[in-house]
Amino acid sequence: MNREAMILKDRRAELKLTQQELAVEAGMHIRQYQRYEYGESDISGAPVKHVLRLCLALELDPYELVFEDGQDIAGK
């Protein structure tokens, strides 16, 4: 499982949300969410609206999810 998938799974568990509840809150199909959580789809290549909706629902900073150590590729 990749780093992004672990973040999604761990944060969802912290908030005590089911996959279905999170998918509904993020406005996506459960299967699409499962692809991200299981690492089948790379979240960094996901549509921006998916990333932002997931981050909003999970109360995450998008940089924390997409970039390792919260840094972008320029190291900022």
Rosetta constraint file for C-alpha pairs under 8 A:
AtomPair CA 1 CA 5 HARMONIC 6.23 0.50
AtomPair CA 1 CA 6 HARMONIC 6.68 0.50
AtomPair CA 1 CA 38 HARMONIC 6.57 0.50
AtomPair CA 1 CA 39 HARMONIC 5.68 0.50
AtomPair CA 2 CA 6 HARMONIC 6.39 0.50
AtomPair CA 2 CA 39 HARMONIC 5.93 0.50
AtomPair CA 3 CA 7 HARMONIC 6.31 0.50
AtomPair CA 4 CA 8 HARMONIC 6.29 0.50
AtomPair CA 4 CA 36 HARMONIC 7.94 0.50
AtomPair CA 4 CA 37 HARMONIC 7.71 0.50
AtomPair CA 4 CA 39 HARMONIC 7.68 0.50
AtomPair CA 4 CA 42 HARMONIC 7.98 0.50
AtomPair CA 4 CA 43 HARMONIC 6.86 0.50
AtomPair CA 4 CA 65 HARMONIC 5.92 0.50
AtomPair CA 4 CA 66 HARMONIC 6.94 0.50
AtomPair CA 5 CA 9 HARMONIC 6.16 0.50
AtomPair CA 5 CA 36 HARMONIC 6.01 0.50
AtomPair CA 5 CA 37 HARMONIC 4.42 0.50
AtomPair CA 5 CA 38 HARMONIC 6.00 0.50
AtomPair CA 5 CA 39 HARMONIC 5.36 0.50
AtomPair CA 6 CA 10 HARMONIC 5.86 0.50
AtomPair CA 6 CA 37 HARMONIC 7.07 0.50
AtomPair CA 7 CA 11 HARMONIC 5.91 0.50
AtomPair CA 7 CA 65 HARMONIC 6.92 0.50
AtomPair CA 8 CA 12 HARMONIC 6.00 0.50
AtomPair CA 8 CA 36 HARMONIC 7.90 0.50
AtomPair CA 8 CA 37 HARMONIC 5.90 0.50
AtomPair CA 8 CA 58 HARMONIC 7.95 0.50
AtomPair CA 9 CA 13 HARMONIC 6.20 0.50
AtomPair CA 9 CA 37 HARMONIC 5.96 0.50
AtomPair CA 10 CA 14 HARMONIC 6.19 0.50
AtomPair CA 11 CA 15 HARMONIC 6.29 0.50
AtomPair CA 11 CA 58 HARMONIC 6.52 0.50
AtomPair CA 12 CA 16 HARMONIC 6.15 0.50
AtomPair CA 12 CA 17 HARMONIC 5.46 0.50
AtomPair CA 12 CA 18 HARMONIC 7.26 0.50
AtomPair CA 12 CA 19 HARMONIC 7.72 0.50
AtomPair CA 12 CA 22 HARMONIC 7.51 0.50
AtomPair CA 12 CA 58 HARMONIC 6.61 0.50
AtomPair CA 13 CA 17 HARMONIC 6.15 0.50
AtomPair CA 13 CA 18 HARMONIC 7.75 0.50
AtomPair CA 15 CA 58 HARMONIC 7.52 0.50
AtomPair CA 17 CA 21 HARMONIC 5.90 0.50
AtomPair CA 17 CA 22 HARMONIC 6.17 0.50
AtomPair CA 18 CA 22 HARMONIC 6.25 0.50
AtomPair CA 19 CA 23 HARMONIC 6.05 0.50
AtomPair CA 19 CA 30 HARMONIC 6.67 0.50
AtomPair CA 19 CA 33 HARMONIC 7.33 0.50
AtomPair CA 19 CA 34 HARMONIC 7.26 0.50
AtomPair CA 20 CA 24 HARMONIC 6.17 0.50
AtomPair CA 20 CA 30 HARMONIC 5.63 0.50
AtomPair CA 21 CA 25 HARMONIC 6.16 0.50
AtomPair CA 22 CA 26 HARMONIC 6.00 0.50
AtomPair CA 22 CA 54 HARMONIC 7.79 0.50
AtomPair CA 22 CA 57 HARMONIC 6.88 0.50
AtomPair CA 23 CA 27 HARMONIC 5.99 0.50
AtomPair CA 23 CA 28 HARMONIC 5.20 0.50
AtomPair CA 23 CA 29 HARMONIC 5.97 0.50
AtomPair CA 23 CA 30 HARMONIC 5.14 0.50
AtomPair CA 23 CA 33 HARMONIC 5.99 0.50
AtomPair CA 24 CA 28 HARMONIC 6.13 0.50
AtomPair CA 24 CA 29 HARMONIC 7.23 0.50
AtomPair CA 24 CA 30 HARMONIC 7.51 0.50
AtomPair CA 25 CA 53 HARMONIC 7.99 0.50
AtomPair CA 25 CA 57 HARMONIC 6.25 0.50
AtomPair CA 26 CA 50 HARMONIC 7.30 0.50
AtomPair CA 26 CA 53 HARMONIC 4.87 0.50
AtomPair CA 26 CA 54 HARMONIC 5.38 0.50
AtomPair CA 26 CA 56 HARMONIC 7.76 0.50
AtomPair CA 26 CA 57 HARMONIC 6.04 0.50
AtomPair CA 27 CA 53 HARMONIC 7.32 0.50
AtomPair CA 28 CA 32 HARMONIC 6.71 0.50
AtomPair CA 28 CA 33 HARMONIC 6.95 0.50
AtomPair CA 28 CA 50 HARMONIC 7.61 0.50
AtomPair CA 29 CA 33 HARMONIC 6.59 0.50
AtomPair CA 30 CA 34 HARMONIC 6.11 0.50
AtomPair CA 31 CA 35 HARMONIC 6.25 0.50
AtomPair CA 32 CA 36 HARMONIC 6.72 0.50
AtomPair CA 33 CA 37 HARMONIC 6.28 0.50
AtomPair CA 34 CA 38 HARMONIC 5.79 0.50
AtomPair CA 35 CA 39 HARMONIC 5.98 0.50
AtomPair CA 35 CA 40 HARMONIC 4.76 0.50
AtomPair CA 35 CA 41 HARMONIC 5.23 0.50
AtomPair CA 36 CA 40 HARMONIC 6.08 0.50
AtomPair CA 36 CA 41 HARMONIC 5.10 0.50
AtomPair CA 36 CA 42 HARMONIC 6.38 0.50
AtomPair CA 36 CA 43 HARMONIC 6.02 0.50
AtomPair CA 41 CA 45 HARMONIC 7.92 0.50
AtomPair CA 41 CA 46 HARMONIC 7.75 0.50
AtomPair CA 42 CA 46 HARMONIC 6.60 0.50
AtomPair CA 43 CA 51 HARMONIC 7.00 0.50
AtomPair CA 43 CA 66 HARMONIC 7.04 0.50
AtomPair CA 44 CA 66 HARMONIC 5.55 0.50
AtomPair CA 46 CA 50 HARMONIC 6.52 0.50
AtomPair CA 46 CA 51 HARMONIC 6.70 0.50
AtomPair CA 47 CA 51 HARMONIC 6.69 0.50
AtomPair CA 48 CA 52 HARMONIC 6.11 0.50
AtomPair CA 49 CA 53 HARMONIC 5.92 0.50
AtomPair CA 50 CA 54 HARMONIC 6.06 0.50
AtomPair CA 51 CA 55 HARMONIC 6.09 0.50
AtomPair CA 51 CA 62 HARMONIC 7.05 0.50
AtomPair CA 52 CA 56 HARMONIC 6.06 0.50
AtomPair CA 52 CA 62 HARMONIC 6.68 0.50
AtomPair CA 53 CA 57 HARMONIC 6.13 0.50
AtomPair CA 54 CA 58 HARMONIC 5.96 0.50
AtomPair CA 55 CA 59 HARMONIC 5.55 0.50
AtomPair CA 55 CA 60 HARMONIC 4.64 0.50
AtomPair CA 55 CA 61 HARMONIC 6.28 0.50
AtomPair CA 55 CA 62 HARMONIC 5.91 0.50
AtomPair CA 55 CA 65 HARMONIC 7.81 0.50
AtomPair CA 56 CA 60 HARMONIC 6.44 0.50
AtomPair CA 60 CA 64 HARMONIC 6.91 0.50
AtomPair CA 60 CA 65 HARMONIC 7.21 0.50
AtomPair CA 61 CA 65 HARMONIC 6.78 0.50
AtomPair CA 62 CA 66 HARMONIC 6.10 0.50
AtomPair CA 63 CA 67 HARMONIC 5.30 0.50
AtomPair CA 63 CA 68 HARMONIC 7.96 0.50
AtomPair CA 63 CA 70 HARMONIC 4.88 0.50
AtomPair CA 63 CA 71 HARMONIC 6.66 0.50
AtomPair CA 63 CA 72 HARMONIC 7.25 0.50
AtomPair CA 64 CA 68 HARMONIC 6.75 0.50
AtomPair CA 64 CA 69 HARMONIC 6.56 0.50
AtomPair CA 64 CA 70 HARMONIC 4.35 0.50
AtomPair CA 64 CA 71 HARMONIC 7.73 0.50
AtomPair CA 65 CA 70 HARMONIC 7.43 0.50
AtomPair CA 66 CA 70 HARMONIC 7.63 0.50
AtomPair CA 67 CA 71 HARMONIC 5.49 0.50
AtomPair CA 67 CA 72 HARMONIC 5.65 0.50
AtomPair CA 67 CA 73 HARMONIC 7.66 0.50
AtomPair CA 68 CA 72 HARMONIC 7.79 0.50
AtomPair CA 71 CA 75 HARMONIC 5.50 0.50
AtomPair CA 71 CA 76 HARMONIC 5.54 0.50
AtomPair CA 72 CA 76 HARMONIC 5.86 0.50
